[in-house]
Structures are given as C-alpha cells and as structure tokens.
Amino acid sequence: MTVRHIASLAAAVSVISLTGCLDVPHPFRNPGGVASELAHNPPPSRLDVPTPTDVQMKPELAAIWAKDIAAILLQQSVPAIAQPTRPGDWWLKLRTERRGGQIVPLYSIMTPAGAVRATQEGTGVPVDAWSAVDSGAVAQIAHEGADQVVSALSGIQADQMDQDPHSLKHRRARVWFKGVTGAPGDGDVSLARAFAASFRGSEQTIQTSPQDADFTVATTVKLTAGPPGSRNNPQQGIEIAWRVTDSHDKEVGIATQLHDIQAHSLDGMWGDVAVAAAQQAAEAVGEMITRYTGRDVAPIKPPGQAGAPGTAAAGQTKAPPPGG
C-alpha cells in the first residue's frame, strides 16, 4: 500500500512538487536488526492457513476461504500459504460463531504451540445469507478477514518490540545518509547539507557511516529534456528520489520529488530550492521509518496478561481472553 504526499516547495527561482511513495510497515518484515534479534518471540517466517472445519459452510467453500485469504495476505507482504499446519509454523485458525440471527467470522493467530495469540472478528452475516454464500461472497469475506489478520500481526509485533528495551520503539533509529548524486550545479552538496540539517531535528539519528545503521538513505537526481515552453523558453524535468532501505537492504520506500523547471535554472547555486526540497524530504523519510518500525501501532498483549482485553470486533485490535 502506498500513500502519496503532494506538497509545493516555495522557492525564489522555481517551485518543485514533492510526491512521496511510502510503504506501510509489514508485520513479518524485519523492524530493524537489533529489534528482530532481541525480540522475545520473533514474528513467524510463514503463516499456515489450513482449511477450516467449524465454519458452517460447504467443505469446498471452506477451502476457497482459506486459499483466498492466504492469497490476499501474500499481496500484503505476509508470507501466508493455504496448507495444513506444519511443526514450527504460526497459523491462522478460521472459524465462525452463531450469535442470534448472525454468523460471525473469527480469525485467530495461533502460535506454533497451538495457543491463541490474538483473535479478530469479522462483520456478522445473517444466517440465511451465510447459508447461501458462493465463491464470490467468500472472496469478499476473505478480503475483510485479511485486513483483520494484518492488523493483528502488526499489534503482535508492536507488543514484541515493547518488551525489547533495545528495539526501535525505545530508541532513535540510526540512519546512514549516503549523500546525493546526479544533481546539476552545487545540488549534490546543497541538498545533502540541507537534508542533514533538517533530519537532525527528527526522531532519528543521522550518521555518515554504515556501521550499526538501522536504515540507509540514498538520493539521486535526474534531469530530462522537457517541452520547449512558451516564447522559446525550454523546460527540463527534474526528479529527486530519496530511497530508504533497512539494515538488510530491503526497500522501505522512496520519496520522489518531480517537477518541470526552466532549463538550466539549477546549473549554479540551488539556494532556497535545496532547503525547501530537503525539509520536505526529511519529513517524508522520517514518516517512512516511523511507519516501517510500527512505533505508532497499538500493541496486542498475549491472552491472560494484564491489560489484555477480549476478542476484537471488526476494525479493532484486541487480544482474546484466556481460552478464547
């Protein structure tokens, strides 16, 4: 999932728009080397989705439900696979409950030991409608269920990071800024200096060495020939890409600034343009890192621990009571 940020950068010589493509943190993705290594209970490398039996639907539709939700989770970067549970794997238990005149889908994240770690509820469906579901209706149910599962996995990882004093929830991220390449004029130097100055005011720590870095930022600038413009006033297209990767060189996201400028207007000093571009880039990079590490995600505590509430209704993230 990407989120686009469109903002204008006011400058004396030109205006450049910022378009940031930001990745949502993924529950199974590494939240940072130290956090992953020291977590008490690391996230699963695979999530099995066995065909459910207690769902009050035909076996062939139950199998489609498991396959559909596994496929949708894969699209959201969760390594789910529709198969029977295997030793050592976390797995997703699909089931339903009848409550009055409705059937309520339930999604339980199960540990390799077979314990319920968290449960989410889907939207209730009238009994008559549930008994008449077809493969198309099952696909719709799976889409909602996949969102619930991703939410639960994010909350589980947030709790793991809460328990780890060395995780990125409890310290600033160390960010190695590799600098800027490809800019005309003094852009490489001006952009780099302005970004470093802006980023020092963020919640992260910028450094000039890759040693122990949690994230890396590398910036490239590209110029392309643009339209002739009015009155023989040629234009150029400029693209500034701020690429963020984690400690395993996996891409976190890219913030890209795009605009048409007067040809060669940036062949000399960048001045205020560099400052404005770097300020908004620093904000976008900081947001990418915050989202990726899941700092703002509410933790889901294991059932039975203090503060662990009941089963979550649709759109919420709450852990079930013991034995739920």
Secondary structure as UniProt FT lines:
FT   STRAND          2..9
FT   STRAND          16..23
FT   TURN            27..28
FT   HELIX           33..38
FT   STRAND          47..48
FT   HELIX           59..75
FT   TURN            76..77
FT   STRAND          80..81
FT   TURN            87..88
FT   STRAND          90..99
FT   TURN            100..101
FT   STRAND          102..110
FT   TURN            112..113
FT   STRAND          116..121
FT   STRAND          125..126
FT   HELIX           127..131
FT   HELIX           135..163
FT   TURN            165..166
FT   TURN            168..169
FT   STRAND          174..181
FT   TURN            185..186
FT   HELIX           187..199
FT   TURN            200..201
FT   STRAND          205..207
FT   TURN            211..212
FT   STRAND          215..225
FT   HELIX           230..232
FT   STRAND          235..246
FT   TURN            247..248
FT   STRAND          251..262
FT   TURN            263..266
FT   HELIX           272..293
FT   TURN            294..296
FT   TURN            303..304
FT   TURN            306..307
FT   TURN            314..315
FT   TURN            322..323
//
